Amino acid sequence: MATRKATKATAPKANKAKAPKAKKVYTAADIIFDLSKLDPELRKDIEENWCHLFAKFPERLIRIESDAKTIKGEKIGFMTAILYMAPHAISGQNLCALALLARCADPCLNLSGRGTFDVNQMARLRKALYWIQYRERFLKQLHKEIRLAKAQAERQGFILLVRLNGTTDILWERYGVPQAHADIQFYDYTKIPNRNVPANYDLTFSYSGVPQFAPFVRRAIEKHMRIAVVFRSRAAVEHYLTSGETFMGMPVVDGDDTDVRHLDPQAAVVALYAKGKAITDQSGFVVG
Ligand code: SF4
């Protein structure tokens, strides 16, 4: 005989919708970087306003650049990945050995374009502290990101270019970074003329007209290096490009069209025009 199953009285379901997770509030105690060598004002700013950023390692070090210059580079087949970190001694350790002598720290490109936003400045400082204080971990992440960038460039039909000194002047060859990626073209601008770099690392010497820096400029000329010169205005650059006039006895090529420097000739001047704070610079770094 079939028996009818007793039906359980169904209790009304409890409302299982989760309450929104409370956002973690970071304090100075969460900061994982040693800030003791920073300017006291900067340190105070971080401890009051930027704990959330300095409580974690950066997720990304290099980024595929997308400014007008690198977009033009893409038109001729190159994708550019750049690492930007806080220049000179902002991090408490000098990452641009000759910046004081060349007097370029103030008008440095770090303070132009997107770099004028506080969050970008702080992100660059965090990366500089990461480089200084967690070197091994930083390098491991950097190598991985370079490999990923190469794969991305190839997927999209580009050749990858890597510029590690977006706003620093570190001798990456001493850490074996370009050597570990012999099939990738690295490039940088540098104030240091006597670097010994592997074949896949292209350097353009960065000029300053400050008298104390003159011996370094002479050395770069002797070595037939390509020399980047920042002129006060685009009009000054145009003058050299259209008149065929030389600068320091060298032919002048346009450096603002693309950032694909390794295709430019050696023993030539790469003309750039001043941007950001550099427009009003009177140190001698900017010409004109
Ligand atoms: S211009 Fe170059 S060397 Fe000078 S502070 Fe900026 S990144 Fe450093």
Residues whose N, C-alpha, C, O or C-beta is under 5 A from the ligand:
A	BS01	SF4	P87 H88 C96 A99 C104 A105 C108 L109 T167 T168 D169 K191
